[in-house]
Amino acid sequence: MSPEPTASKGSPSKPATAAPAAATGDGGRQPATIRYLDRADMVETFADSITGLIFDGQTLRIEFGVTRFDDVKPNTAITGRRYPACRLVLPPAAAVDLINRMQQITAALTQAGVVKARGGEAPKTG
């Protein structure tokens, strides 16, 4: 596997901008232009649960877990164990970006009827 990054999703680069100059404390500079480069060899981690979520004022820590079931035996309760799969630590700006993107996903799933709207409203169609 090569550590060389590859272009993402059919385009050579995906421009993004950094935080506004006022947020970085440098009032005279223009925001940086950042290109997104995908890594095709990056390892993916599967998780089926969130086992912890902590914001300490400086970072948001999310611990993802994976459940492993024990062998099923007749006439016995199903048992299993949950193991940590990975821990994601985000600075506040990235945590806010994650929250905003999850709200967009929630809205799309609600509109599609996959998730019920809050307050007992019926999902919108069309």
C-alpha positions as CSV (number, residue, x, y, z in Angstrom):
1,M,0.0,0.0,0.0
2,S,1.3,3.4,-1.0
3,P,1.1,6.3,1.5
4,E,0.6,8.6,-1.5
5,P,-2.8,10.3,-1.3
6,T,-5.2,10.0,-4.2
7,A,-7.8,12.4,-5.5
8,S,-11.2,12.1,-4.0
9,K,-14.6,11.4,-5.7
10,G,-13.6,12.0,-9.3
11,S,-12.1,15.5,-8.8
12,P,-8.5,16.3,-8.4
13,S,-9.1,18.4,-5.3
14,K,-11.9,19.6,-3.1
15,P,-11.4,23.2,-2.0
16,A,-12.2,24.1,1.6
17,T,-11.4,27.2,3.6
18,A,-10.0,27.4,7.0
19,A,-11.5,29.5,9.8
20,P,-12.0,33.2,9.1
21,A,-9.0,35.4,9.8
22,A,-10.8,37.0,12.8
23,A,-11.2,33.6,14.4
24,T,-7.5,32.8,14.1
25,G,-6.4,36.2,15.6
26,D,-4.5,37.3,12.5
27,G,-6.7,40.1,11.1
28,G,-4.6,40.9,8.0
29,R,-4.4,37.5,6.3
30,Q,-6.9,35.8,3.9
31,P,-8.2,32.4,5.0
32,A,-6.1,29.5,3.8
33,T,-7.3,27.4,0.9
34,I,-7.1,23.7,1.8
35,R,-7.3,20.9,-0.8
36,Y,-8.8,17.6,0.3
37,L,-6.9,14.6,-0.8
38,D,-8.3,11.1,-0.2
39,R,-6.2,8.2,1.0
40,A,-7.5,5.0,-0.6
41,D,-5.4,2.9,1.8
42,M,-6.9,4.4,5.0
43,V,-8.2,1.8,7.4
44,E,-11.9,1.9,8.2
45,T,-13.3,1.0,11.6
46,F,-16.7,-0.6,12.2
47,A,-18.7,0.3,15.3
48,D,-22.3,-0.6,16.2
49,S,-22.6,1.7,19.2
50,I,-21.4,4.9,20.9
51,T,-20.2,3.9,24.4
52,G,-19.0,7.4,25.5
53,L,-19.4,11.0,24.7
54,I,-17.6,13.7,26.7
55,F,-16.9,17.4,26.1
56,D,-14.4,18.8,28.6
57,G,-14.4,22.3,27.3
58,Q,-11.4,21.8,25.0
59,T,-12.2,18.6,23.1
60,L,-15.2,16.4,22.3
61,R,-14.3,12.7,22.8
62,I,-16.5,10.0,21.2
63,E,-15.8,6.4,22.0
64,F,-17.3,3.9,19.5
65,G,-17.9,0.3,20.5
66,V,-18.5,-3.0,18.8
67,T,-20.6,-5.8,20.2
68,R,-19.5,-9.5,20.1
69,F,-22.1,-12.1,21.0
70,D,-21.2,-15.3,22.8
71,D,-22.1,-18.7,21.4
72,V,-25.9,-19.2,21.6
73,K,-26.9,-22.2,23.6
74,P,-30.5,-23.6,23.8
75,N,-32.6,-22.5,26.8
76,T,-30.1,-19.8,27.9
77,A,-30.1,-16.1,27.7
78,I,-28.1,-14.5,24.9
79,T,-24.9,-12.9,26.3
80,G,-22.2,-10.9,24.7
81,R,-19.5,-8.3,25.3
82,R,-19.0,-4.7,24.0
83,Y,-15.4,-3.7,23.2
84,P,-14.1,-0.2,22.3
85,A,-13.5,0.0,18.6
86,C,-12.0,3.5,18.4
87,R,-11.9,6.9,20.2
88,L,-12.4,10.1,18.2
89,V,-11.1,13.3,19.7
90,L,-12.2,16.6,18.1
91,P,-11.5,20.3,18.9
92,P,-14.5,22.5,19.4
93,A,-14.6,23.7,15.7
94,A,-14.6,20.2,14.3
95,A,-17.2,19.1,17.0
96,V,-19.5,22.0,15.8
97,D,-19.0,20.9,12.2
98,L,-19.9,17.3,13.1
99,I,-23.1,18.5,14.9
100,N,-24.1,20.6,11.9
101,R,-23.5,17.8,9.4
102,M,-25.4,15.3,11.6
103,Q,-28.4,17.8,11.7
104,Q,-28.3,17.8,7.9
105,I,-28.4,14.0,7.8
106,T,-31.2,13.9,10.4
107,A,-33.2,16.4,8.3
108,A,-32.7,14.3,5.1
109,L,-33.6,11.0,6.9
110,T,-36.7,12.7,8.4
111,Q,-37.8,14.0,5.0
112,A,-37.3,10.5,3.6
113,G,-39.5,9.0,6.3
114,V,-36.7,6.9,7.8
115,V,-36.7,8.9,11.1
116,K,-39.8,10.4,12.7
117,A,-39.8,14.1,13.3
118,R,-39.6,15.4,16.8
119,G,-42.8,16.5,18.6
120,G,-44.9,13.7,17.1
121,E,-45.1,15.4,13.7
122,A,-45.6,13.1,10.7
123,P,-42.7,12.8,8.3
124,K,-43.0,15.0,5.3
125,T,-43.1,13.4,1.9
126,G,-42.2,14.9,-1.4
